[in-house]
Amino acid sequence: MIEVDAESFFVIVVVAAVAAITVAAVPGPFAPPVVVVELLLGIVFFDTCVSPQAGIDCLLSVIPADNVLFASEMVGAVRGVDPETGHHYDDTRRYVDAAGLDAAARAKVFEANARRVYPRLEVAP
């Protein structure tokens, strides 16, 4: 028997979930049962932090918008301007803006999903 602390177990579960969801996106004999993917997508979320355009495009092609949370570095945390684009490295919103999502999916990524995952964000009446 292998003993694993709670934090390591959580990391193992998340890595397994990412692997299962990623494999499920590619049809074939090794894809996990749909019920497993649906279960994992009910509890696993992905953020957009520190991903270039190609990473955001790949994420949104594999993971449903219902499971993506907008995230970015604190403005100024990643100093510098990308010489190829002229944009600051920590300006990650533009990648989601350029990903071609419809208005409903953009609303989920930028706000609705975070409110669902973190219900305490709702303003008290």
C-alpha positions as a printed Julia matrix, in Angstrom:
125×3 Matrix{Float64}:
   0.0    0.0     0.0
   1.18   3.49   -0.84
   0.54   6.3     1.61
  -0.28   9.67    0.07
  -0.96  12.92    1.92
  -4.12  14.88    1.14
  -2.39  17.52   -0.99
  -0.61  14.91   -3.13
  -3.84  12.95   -3.51
  -5.6   16.09   -4.75
  -2.84  16.7    -7.31
  -3.09  13.1    -8.5
  -6.88  13.4    -8.89
  -6.59  16.65  -10.85
  -3.88  15.25  -13.14
  -6.01  12.13  -13.75
  -9.03  14.33  -14.5
  -7.1   16.45  -16.97
  -5.76  13.32  -18.66
  -9.2   11.72  -18.88
 -10.83  14.85  -20.28
  -8.02  15.39  -22.77
  -8.14  11.77  -23.97
 -11.93  12.01  -24.23
 -11.56  14.9   -26.67
  -9.83  12.58  -29.12
 -12.11   9.8   -30.32
 -10.69   6.33  -30.25
 -10.52   3.07  -28.36
  -8.84   4.6   -25.31
 -11.41   7.31  -24.61
 -12.92   6.96  -21.11
 -16.66   6.33  -20.74
 -18.76   9.45  -21.25
 -20.14   9.21  -17.71
 -16.59   9.55  -16.31
 -15.94  12.66  -18.37
 -19.28  14.19  -17.34
 -18.52  13.48  -13.67
 -15.08  15.08  -13.94
 -16.42  18.12  -15.76
 -18.83  18.59  -12.89
 -15.97  19.14  -10.46
 -12.89  20.19  -12.43
 -12.33  23.7   -13.78
  -9.5   25.19  -15.81
  -8.23  28.76  -15.81
  -6.72  30.94  -18.49
  -3.79  32.27  -16.45
  -0.4   32.51  -18.13
  -1.45  30.97  -21.42
  -0.59  32.4   -24.83
  -3.18  32.51  -27.61
  -2.38  28.97  -28.78
  -2.89  27.66  -25.24
  -6.24  29.43  -24.82
  -7.41  28.2   -28.23
  -6.42  24.63  -27.37
  -8.08  24.83  -23.95
 -11.34  26.1   -25.4
 -11.31  23.47  -28.13
 -11.04  20.63  -25.6
 -12.81  21.92  -22.48
 -16.39  23.26  -22.55
 -16.79  26.97  -21.73
 -18.8   25.85  -18.67
 -15.53  24.63  -17.13
 -13.21  27.54  -17.93
 -12.55  30.41  -15.54
 -10.89  33.62  -16.64
  -7.71  34.24  -14.7
  -4.75  36.51  -15.12
  -1.64  37.53  -13.32
  -1.92  40.61  -11.18
  -1.31  43.56  -13.48
   2.39  44.26  -13.38
   3.36  40.86  -11.95
   4.83  39.78  -15.27
   6.65  42.89  -16.38
   7.5   43.54  -19.94
   6.09  43.84  -23.4
   6.1   41.03  -25.94
   8.26  42.37  -28.79
   6.32  40.29  -31.33
   2.88  41.68  -30.42
   3.54  44.94  -28.57
   1.21  43.8   -25.75
   2.11  43.38  -22.09
   2.76  39.76  -21.13
   0.17  39.9   -18.34
  -2.65  41.07  -20.65
  -4.44  37.72  -20.9
  -7.98  38.96  -21.48
  -7.16  39.69  -25.11
  -6.49  35.99  -25.71
  -9.99  35.03  -24.58
 -11.43  37.95  -26.55
  -9.69  36.64  -29.68
 -10.72  33.0   -29.16
 -13.95  33.32  -31.14
 -16.38  32.52  -28.33
 -20.01  33.54  -28.69
 -21.46  36.04  -26.2
 -22.93  33.36  -23.92
 -19.65  31.43  -23.67
 -17.67  34.65  -23.07
 -20.05  35.59  -20.24
 -19.48  32.16  -18.65
 -15.69  32.38  -18.89
 -15.43  35.97  -17.7
 -18.0   35.91  -14.88
 -20.76  33.3   -14.61
 -18.5   30.32  -13.97
 -16.62  32.09  -11.19
 -19.91  32.98   -9.53
 -21.0   29.33   -9.8
 -17.72  27.96   -8.41
 -17.39  30.67   -5.75
 -20.98  31.45   -4.68
 -19.77  33.82   -1.97
 -18.94  36.28   -4.75
 -22.65  37.06   -5.07
 -23.51  40.42   -3.64
 -25.7   40.28   -0.55
 -29.2   41.76   -1.06
